[in-house]
């Protein structure tokens, strides 16, 4: 392959549209979200499903980068579907998009592997921003969901502190620096600017951090840092801060 062809292929890959899937049992909601997403030149809707089982089937048949998944659906609910989607060989990132911000929905969705949690009353522009952020490896929470998450960690004493601290010991000092900023809610670009790294280097560190901490996404990494009683490097118990809509 000539250098010119290689550069062209690289450019095409870097500008490829985000492949999205919409999962909701309400046909009108699916239609509205499809219109919204298709209006963004950087997003392509490649699949839709009316329930969690259909979502797993569609994600298996089509390569999906980001799935927007409702919670209350027949046959298979969105929480179960999220866990199943994250187990696929090509696992899409998941944004839970629902009408309800009940505690169990927020916690269970994130525990199942969701990278974002938004309510359906979220501004359309913020839904689009969430798709781009999550596709890039960041996380995004609706303010109400973030408040519920933080409030819980302000009033509870997570039982897994010893396990969390043991996992943090696996990280290098530089990885701890990255985790501190990740837990603060910084994007990869923010972390790169703060630490004087290339964004690709930050992505490599984040991937290593997730593996070492035995978590599947940034939200879980931030929560584990809090479980350890720190933001990776500090001994003060502060709640994790995550990108909000």
C-alpha positions in Angstrom: 0.0 0.0 0.0 1.4 3.4 -1.0 1.8 6.2 1.7 -1.0 8.2 0.0 -3.4 5.3 0.1 -2.5 4.6 3.7 -3.1 8.2 4.7 -6.5 8.1 2.9 -7.5 4.9 4.7 -6.4 6.4 8.0 -8.4 9.6 7.4 -11.5 7.6 6.4 -11.3 5.5 9.5 -10.9 8.5 11.7 -13.9 10.2 10.2 -16.2 7.2 10.2 -19.6 7.9 11.5 -20.6 6.5 15.0 -22.8 3.5 14.4 -25.8 3.8 16.8 -28.6 1.5 17.8 -31.9 2.6 19.4 -33.6 0.3 21.8 -37.1 1.3 23.1 -40.5 -0.4 23.1 -42.2 2.8 22.0 -42.2 3.1 18.2 -42.7 6.9 18.4 -39.7 7.3 20.7 -37.5 5.2 18.3 -38.7 7.4 15.4 -37.9 10.6 17.2 -34.5 9.5 18.3 -33.7 8.2 14.8 -34.6 11.6 13.3 -32.4 13.3 15.9 -29.4 11.1 15.5 -29.6 11.0 11.7 -29.5 14.8 11.7 -25.9 14.6 13.0 -23.4 14.0 10.2 -21.2 12.1 12.6 -23.8 9.5 13.6 -25.5 6.7 11.6 -28.4 4.7 13.0 -27.6 1.1 11.9 -30.2 -0.8 14.0 -33.3 -0.5 16.1 -35.0 -2.9 18.5 -38.2 -2.9 20.6 -36.8 -4.8 23.5 -33.6 -6.1 25.1 -33.6 -9.4 23.4 -34.0 -7.8 20.0 -31.1 -5.4 21.0 -28.8 -8.3 21.5 -29.8 -9.9 18.3 -29.3 -6.6 16.3 -26.0 -5.9 17.9 -24.8 -9.4 17.0 -25.9 -8.9 13.4 -24.6 -5.3 13.0 -21.5 -3.7 14.4 -22.8 -1.1 16.8 -20.6 1.5 18.5 -23.2 3.1 20.9 -26.6 1.8 21.9 -29.3 4.0 23.5 -31.3 1.7 25.7 -34.5 2.1 27.6 -35.0 0.4 30.9 -38.7 -0.9 31.0 -39.2 -3.2 28.0 -40.9 -6.5 27.4 -39.1 -9.9 27.0 -35.8 -8.4 28.3 -35.4 -5.2 30.3 -32.7 -2.7 29.5 -30.5 -3.5 32.5 -30.2 -7.1 31.5 -29.8 -6.1 27.9 -26.9 -3.8 28.8 -25.1 -6.6 30.6 -25.6 -8.9 27.6 -24.5 -6.2 25.1 -21.3 -5.6 27.1 -20.5 -9.3 26.9 -20.5 -9.4 23.1 -17.3 -9.9 21.2 -17.7 -6.4 19.7 -19.4 -4.8 22.7 -21.1 -1.5 22.0 -21.0 1.3 24.6 -24.3 1.8 26.2 -26.3 4.9 27.2 -29.3 4.2 29.4 -32.1 6.6 28.2 -35.2 6.4 30.3 -38.1 8.3 31.8 -37.3 7.4 35.4 -34.2 8.3 37.5 -35.0 5.8 40.2 -32.0 4.9 42.4 -32.1 1.2 41.4 -32.1 2.1 37.7 -29.1 4.4 38.0 -27.0 2.0 40.1 -28.0 -1.2 38.2 -27.5 0.4 34.8 -24.0 1.5 35.7 -23.2 -1.8 37.4 -24.3 -3.6 34.2 -21.8 -1.6 32.2 -23.6 1.5 30.9 -21.3 4.5 30.1 -24.1 7.0 30.4 -27.5 7.6 32.0 -29.8 10.2 30.5 -33.5 11.0 31.0 -35.7 11.4 28.0 -36.3 15.0 28.9 -32.6 15.7 28.2 -32.1 18.5 25.6 -31.6 16.9 22.2 -28.2 18.6 21.7 -27.0 17.0 25.0 -28.2 13.6 23.8 -26.0 14.0 20.7 -23.1 15.2 22.8 -23.5 12.1 25.0 -23.3 9.8 22.0 -20.1 11.5 20.8 -18.6 11.5 24.3 -19.4 7.9 25.0 -18.2 6.8 21.6 -14.9 8.5 22.4 -14.6 6.6 25.7 -15.9 9.1 28.1 -19.0 8.9 30.3 -22.0 11.2 30.8 -24.8 11.3 33.4 -28.0 13.3 33.6 -27.7 15.8 36.5 -30.5 14.0 38.4 -28.7 10.7 38.1 -25.4 12.2 39.1 -26.9 13.7 42.2 -28.5 10.4 43.2 -25.1 8.6 42.7 -23.2 11.2 44.7 -25.8 11.4 47.4 -25.6 7.7 47.9 -21.8 7.8 48.3 -22.1 10.7 50.7 -24.4 8.7 53.0 -23.1 5.2 52.7 -19.8 3.4 53.5 -19.1 1.0 50.6 -18.1 -2.5 51.9 -15.5 -3.1 49.2 -12.9 -0.5 50.4 -10.2 -3.1 51.1 -10.7 -4.8 47.7 -10.7 -1.5 45.9 -7.5 -0.4 47.6 -5.9 -3.7 46.7 -6.8 -3.1 43.0 -5.4 0.4 43.1 -2.1 -1.0 44.2 -1.8 -2.6 40.8 -1.5 0.8 39.1 1.6 2.7 38.3 2.0 6.3 39.7 1.2 7.7 36.2 -1.9 5.5 36.0 -3.0 6.8 39.4 -2.6 10.4 38.0 -4.8 9.5 35.1 -7.4 7.8 37.4 -7.5 10.9 39.6 -8.5 13.1 36.7 -10.8 10.4 35.3 -12.6 10.2 38.6 -12.9 14.0 38.6 -14.9 13.7 35.3 -12.2 14.8 32.9 -12.4 13.6 29.3 -9.4 12.0 27.5 -8.6 15.4 25.9 -8.7 17.1 29.3 -6.4 14.5 30.9 -4.0 14.8 28.0 -3.8 18.6 28.4 -3.4 18.4 32.2 -0.7 15.7 32.1 1.1 16.8 29.0 0.4 13.5 27.1 -0.9 12.6 23.7 -4.6 11.7 23.8 -3.7 8.3 22.4 -1.4 7.7 25.4 -4.2 8.6 27.7 -6.5 6.1 26.0 -3.8 3.4 26.5 -3.5 4.3 30.2 -7.3 4.2 30.6 -7.5 0.8 28.9 -4.8 -0.5 31.3 -6.6 1.0 34.3 -9.9 -0.6 33.5 -8.2 -4.0 33.1 -6.2 -3.6 36.3 -9.2 -2.5 38.3 -11.4 -5.3 36.8 -14.1 -2.8 35.6 -15.7 -2.3 32.2 -16.0 1.5 32.0 -14.9 4.9 33.4 -18.0 5.2 35.6 -17.1 2.0 37.4 -13.4 3.0 37.7 -14.4 6.3 39.3 -16.7 4.6 41.7 -14.0 2.1 42.6 -11.6 4.9 43.3 -14.2 6.3 45.7 -14.7 2.9 47.3 -11.0 2.9 48.1 -11.6 6.1 50.0 -9.8 8.2 47.6 -9.6 9.7 44.1 -6.6 7.3 43.4 -4.0 9.5 45.2 -5.8 11.3 48.0 -6.9 9.9 51.3 -10.0 12.1 51.6 -13.3 10.4 50.8 -14.8 12.4 48.1 -17.6 11.4 45.8 -16.8 10.8 42.1 -17.5 13.6 39.7 -18.6 12.5 36.2 -19.5 14.4 33.0 -23.0 15.6 33.2 -25.6 16.5 30.6 
